[in-house]
Amino acid sequence: MLGHVFERYRELEGRTQEELAKELGCTPDVLHWLSLCRRPEGQDFDEQASAIAKRFAVDLVSLVQVLRHVEVMETLSRQVGNGDTLEEQPMQSAARDRTRDSENNS
């Protein structure tokens, strides 16, 4: 639900409901109704986000920025929660493994 996304965004950015409503170009009352919508996802993300923005007359670009910001932060949180650190990302690990392999072959 968008309510979860909005709550997470407000936590991350230290925003009030009124500030988030202003950022999206709507009233707090509209934000409340918007919060009840399902979160856009999958291949139809663009269509779903556009439909929501149109239905509630909110700024599409701002809505997508909020959604993507939370999505990125959730992905990073899951990676860190799985024991990875920000320094221990897959690309960096692969590069380090390749270096170790070449050292062992020398």
KETI-912822 format. One record per residue: residue in one letter; x, y, z of N, C-alpha, C, O in turn. Coordinates in steps of 0.02 Angstrom, whole numbers, padded with zeros to 5 digits, always signed. Layout:
! residues N
AXYZXYZXYZXYZ;...
END
This chain:
! residues 106
M+00042-00059+00000+00000+00000+00000+00044+00063+00000+00099+00063+00027;L+00020+00114-00031+00058+00177-00032+00066+00207+00037+00114+00244+00049;G+00020+00193+00082+00026+00218+00150+00092+00197+00182+00124+00236+00216;H+00111+00135+00171+00175+00110+00197+00233+00147+00165+00280+00167+00199;V+00230+00156+00100+00283+00192+00064+00289+00263+00090+00344+00287+00104;F+00233+00297+00098+00233+00366+00121+00260+00371+00192+00298+00417+00208;E+00242+00324+00235+00266+00325+00304+00342+00314+00304+00378+00349+00340;R+00366+00268+00265+00438+00254+00261+00476+00316+00234+00529+00334+00260;Y+00448+00347+00183+00479+00407+00154+00482+00462+00206+00533+00497+00213;R+00428+00471+00243+00427+00523+00294+00479+00509+00348+00511+00556+00373;E+00488+00446+00366+00539+00428+00415+00609+00443+00388+00651+00473+00423;L+00621+00423+00326+00687+00433+00296+00705+00506+00288+00762+00526+00299;E+00656+00546+00268+00668+00617+00252+00649+00665+00307+00659+00726+00300;G+00621+00640+00361+00602+00683+00417+00547+00733+00398+00549+00791+00418;R+00499+00710+00360+00445+00753+00336+00380+00740+00373+00368+00684+00397;T+00340+00791+00379+00273+00783+00407+00225+00763+00352+00243+00765+00293;Q+00165+00744+00370+00114+00728+00320+00099+00789+00277+00091+00784+00217;E+00096+00846+00309+00082+00908+00273+00137+00923+00222+00122+00945+00166;E+00199+00913+00241+00255+00925+00195+00254+00876+00136+00267+00896+00079;L+00238+00813+00150+00234+00764+00097+00176+00781+00050+00183+00777-00011;A+00120+00800+00078+00063+00820+00036+00081+00878-00009+00064+00878-00068;K+00116+00927+00018+00137+00984-00021+00185+00963-00077+00180+00987-00133;E+00231+00918-00060+00279+00893-00110+00244+00857-00168+00264+00863-00225;L+00190+00822-00152+00152+00786-00203+00101+00831-00238+00071+00812-00288;G+00091+00890-00211+00044+00937-00241-00029+00922-00224-00073+00931-00266;C-00041+00900-00163-00109+00884-00143-00121+00906-00071-00076+00931-00037;T-00182+00897-00048-00199+00913+00022-00186+00852+00066-00181+00797+00040;P-00180+00862+00131-00173+00804+00176-00231+00754+00170-00221+00694+00179;D-00291+00780+00156-00349+00736+00148-00340+00691+00086-00354+00632+00089;V-00317+00720+00031-00304+00681-00030-00248+00631-00017-00251+00574-00040;L-00198+00652+00021-00142+00606+00038-00169+00546+00076-00146+00490+00065;H-00216+00557+00120-00247+00502+00157-00279+00451+00109-00267+00391+00116;W-00319+00475+00062-00351+00430+00014-00300+00397-00032-00307+00338-00049;L-00250+00434-00051-00196+00408-00093-00159+00351-00058-00137+00304-00090;S-00153+00356+00007-00118+00306+00047-00152+00238+00045-00120+00187+00059;L-00215+00236+00027-00252+00174+00024-00243+00135-00041-00266+00079-00048;C-00209+00166-00089-00196+00134-00154-00141+00081-00148-00098+00084-00104;R-00144+00033-00193-00090-00016-00197-00028+00017-00227-00033+00062-00268;R+00028-00006-00206+00092+00019-00230+00105-00003-00302+00100-00062-00317;P+00120+00044-00347+00137+00023-00416+00199-00021-00415+00246-00009-00379;E+00197-00072-00457+00255-00117-00461+00254-00157-00525+00203-00159-00560;G+00308-00188-00540+00313-00232-00598+00319-00195-00664+00336-00137-00666;Q+00303-00232-00716+00310-00205-00784+00262-00148-00797+00275-00105-00840;D+00207-00146-00761+00156-00093-00771+00166-00034-00724+00120+00006-00715;F+00225-00029-00693+00237+00025-00645+00218+00093-00673+00181+00131-00640;D+00242+00109-00733+00230+00175-00762+00155+00188-00771+00131+00242-00753;E+00119+00139-00797+00047+00147-00807+00010+00154-00741-00035+00196-00735;Q+00029+00113-00692-00003+00116-00627+00009+00183-00593-00037+00213-00565;A+00072+00205-00594+00088+00269-00562+00052+00327-00597+00028+00373-00564;S+00049+00325-00663+00014+00377-00701-00060+00378-00684-00089+00431-00676;A-00090+00320-00679-00161+00315-00663-00175+00343-00593-00225+00379-00583;I-00133+00328-00546-00141+00353-00478-00133+00429-00477-00174+00465-00448;A-00081+00454-00510-00069+00526-00512-00128+00562-00544-00149+00615-00520;K-00154+00534-00597-00210+00566-00631-00273+00564-00588-00308+00614-00581;R-00287+00507-00558-00347+00498-00517-00349+00546-00459-00402+00573-00442;F-00291+00557-00427-00289+00600-00368-00260+00669-00382-00252+00709-00336;A-00246+00683-00444-00220+00748-00465-00158+00768-00426-00153+00824-00400;V-00110+00721-00422-00046+00735-00390+00008+00738-00443-00003+00715-00499;D+00064+00766-00425+00120+00773-00472+00152+00705-00483+00178+00674-00437;L+00150+00681-00545+00176+00615-00562+00250+00609-00548+00272+00559-00519;V+00289+00659-00567+00361+00656-00556+00377+00650-00482+00420+00610-00462;S+00344+00690-00441+00356+00687-00368+00335+00620-00339+00370+00592-00297;L+00279+00593-00362+00256+00528-00339+00307+00474-00356+00325+00433-00313;V+00331+00473-00417+00381+00423-00438+00446+00432-00400+00477+00382-00381;Q+00466+00493-00387+00528+00505-00348+00521+00476-00278+00568+00446-00252;V+00464+00486-00246+00452+00459-00179+00454+00383-00182+00487+00351-00140;L+00419+00354-00230+00417+00281-00236+00486+00251-00248+00505+00202-00215;R+00523+00279-00293+00590+00253-00310+00639+00263-00252+00682+00220-00239;H+00634+00320-00217+00679+00333-00161+00669+00278-00107+00718+00251-00082;V+00607+00263-00091+00593+00212-00041+00615+00144-00066+00643+00104-00028;E+00604+00130-00130+00625+00066-00159+00701+00056-00152+00723+00003-00133;V+00739+00107-00169+00812+00104-00164+00833+00093-00092+00876+00052-00078;M+00804+00131-00046+00824+00125+00024+00805+00056+00053+00842+00029+00094;E+00748+00028+00032+00729-00039+00054+00778-00091+00028+00796-00138+00063;T+00799-00083-00034+00848-00129-00064+00914-00126-00026+00943-00178-00010;L+00937-00066-00011+00999-00059+00027+00992-00088+00097+01039-00120+00122;S+00935-00078+00128+00924-00105+00195+00925-00181+00195+00952-00211+00241;R+00895-00211+00144+00896-00284+00139+00967-00310+00130+00985-00361+00160;Q+01007-00276+00090+01076-00298+00080+01115-00294+00144+01153-00340+00161;V+01108-00240+00180+01143-00232+00244+01116-00281+00295+01154-00308+00335;G+01051-00294+00293+01019-00341+00339+01041-00413+00326+01038-00455+00371;N+01063-00428+00266+01087-00495+00250+01160-00505+00269+01190-00556+00251;G+01189-00459+00304+01258-00466+00326+01308-00430+00283+01366-00425+00300;D+01286-00405+00225+01330-00366+00183+01339-00297+00213+01295-00272+00247;T+01395-00267+00200+01404-00197+00217+01405-00159+00152+01410-00188+00098;L+01400-00095+00157+01400-00055+00096+01466-00063+00059+01469-00054-00002;E+01520-00081+00095+01584-00091+00062+01589-00160+00031+01634-00173-00009;E+01543-00205+00048+01547-00275+00027+01493-00290-00025+01456-00339-00018;Q+01489-00249-00076+01440-00259-00129+01464-00312-00178+01525-00323-00183;P+01419-00345-00214+01438-00400-00259+01492-00381-00310+01538-00421-00321;M+01488-00323-00340+01537-00303-00391+01606-00296-00360+01656-00318-00389;Q+01609-00267-00301+01673-00260-00267+01701-00327-00246+01761-00339-00250;S+01657-00372-00223+01679-00438-00203+01708-00476-00262+01759-00509-00257;A+01674-00471-00319+01698-00505-00379+01766-00479-00399+01809-00519-00418;A+01776-00415-00397+01841-00386-00415+01895-00410-00366+01950-00426-00387;R+01878-00413-00303+01927-00434-00253+01943-00508-00263+02001-00528-00257;D+01892-00550-00279+01903-00621-00292+01949-00631-00352+01993-00674-00350;R+01940-00592-00404+01981-00597-00463+02054-00580-00445+02100-00613-00470;T+02064-00531-00403+02131-00512-00382+02162-00569-00342+02221-00585-00352;R+02124-00599-00297+02150-00655-00257+02168-00714-00302+02220-00746-00292;D+02125-00728-00352+02139-00784-00398+02204-00773-00435+02243-00820-00443;S+02216-00712-00459+02277-00699-00497+02338-00702-00452+02392-00721-00474;E+02330-00683-00388+02386-00688-00341+02403-00761-00326+02461-00780-00320;N+02350-00803-00321+02361-00874-00307+02392-00911-00366+02428-00960-00356;N+02379-00887-00427+02406-00919-00486+02478-00896-00500+02511-00925-00543;S+02501-00846-00465+02569-00820-00477+02621-00860-00441+02681-00845-00446;
END
